[in-house]
Amino acid sequence: MSKIIFDSGISLDGFFAGDNRGPSNPMGGVSGKIHMWTLNQKAFWEYLGMDGGKEDNFEGQLIRDVNARTGAFIMGKRMFEEGEASWPEDLYKADVYVLTHEKREPWVQKGTTTFYFINDGIESALEKAKQSAKGKDIRIQGGANTIQQFLNAGLIHEFFIHIAPVFLGSGIRLFDGIDKDKYGIQIEEVIPSDLTTHLRYKLTKKLKQ
């Protein structure tokens, strides 16, 4: 059975992205600060179909594991627009459902990536993603607002966050506006490393009283 997950890097003060995000400034220009551990891994560049990275260790296996378990992706329009011009062909290697008000035909790429544009909300995107995933997990890719929508709807089963040892001071926080009473939260795994701290959480939706 598919789980609904997200896997995201944040700063030590809780920011998912920096200020002034846009196609010319993806992630507000802070990717190198938040995601340095990822950029350091050969597994990340392999997934992009490129050479790169200095390390191939247990953190590379974390990257390979989450990619292997993911059968479909959901993302917001803002994240899609930031990446559309620069992402390599077939980056996601699965169906991607983009939440948007824009009506647009699917964008079929070479390989196994197709972007579908969903105009009728997160539940519709989720049902379509479940069909695509064929029992694998569905990853809510971002941005922060999209992850927050799924959290507040009580739909997330598990998440993995990677806390970089850096303060950003401003930007977009991952957990702003979260319903604090929605879930019981259990720490499943804590993995320290030189460039980040990996934390895996299991969520159990609380029953209404």
BELUR-V178216 format. One record per backbone hydrogen bond with DSSP energy under -1.0 kcal/mol. NH is the residue of the N-H (numbers start at 1). CO is the residue of the C=O. E is the energy in kcal/mol with one decimal. If there is no record, write none. Layout:
NH,CO,E
NH,CO,E
This chain:
5,138,-2.7
8,160,-2.1
10,162,-2.2
11,15,-2.0
12,166,-2.3
14,11,-2.0
16,172,-3.2
17,172,-1.4
18,27,-2.3
25,22,-1.9
28,25,-1.9
29,26,-2.2
30,27,-1.1
34,30,-2.3
35,31,-3.1
39,35,-2.4
40,36,-1.5
41,38,-1.8
42,55,-3.3
45,41,-1.1
46,42,-2.5
47,43,-1.8
48,44,-1.1
49,46,-1.3
50,45,-3.0
54,40,-1.6
55,40,-2.7
61,57,-1.5
62,58,-1.5
63,59,-1.7
64,60,-2.3
65,61,-2.7
66,62,-2.0
67,63,-1.9
68,64,-2.4
69,65,-1.8
71,137,-3.4
72,137,-1.1
73,95,-2.3
74,139,-2.1
75,97,-2.5
76,142,-2.3
77,99,-1.2
80,76,-2.1
81,77,-2.9
82,78,-1.8
83,79,-1.6
84,80,-2.4
86,83,-1.1
87,83,-3.0
91,88,-1.1
96,114,-2.8
97,73,-2.7
98,116,-3.4
99,75,-2.8
100,118,-2.6
107,115,-2.3
109,113,-2.5
115,107,-2.4
116,96,-3.1
118,98,-3.1
125,121,-1.9
126,122,-2.5
127,123,-2.3
128,124,-2.0
129,125,-2.5
130,126,-2.4
131,127,-1.4
132,128,-1.8
133,129,-2.6
134,130,-1.1
136,133,-1.8
137,69,-3.0
138,3,-3.0
139,72,-2.5
140,5,-3.3
141,74,-2.4
141,139,-1.1
147,143,-2.1
148,144,-2.6
149,145,-2.0
150,146,-1.8
151,147,-2.4
152,148,-2.8
153,149,-1.3
154,151,-1.7
155,150,-2.3
157,4,-2.8
158,4,-1.4
159,201,-2.2
160,6,-2.2
161,199,-2.7
162,8,-1.9
163,197,-2.6
164,10,-2.8
166,164,-2.4
172,17,-2.6
174,14,-1.9
178,175,-1.2
182,179,-1.5
184,204,-3.2
186,202,-2.6
188,200,-3.0
189,200,-1.5
191,198,-2.9
193,196,-1.4
197,163,-1.1
198,191,-3.0
199,161,-2.9
200,189,-2.6
201,159,-3.2
202,186,-2.9
203,157,-2.7
204,184,-2.6
206,182,-2.5
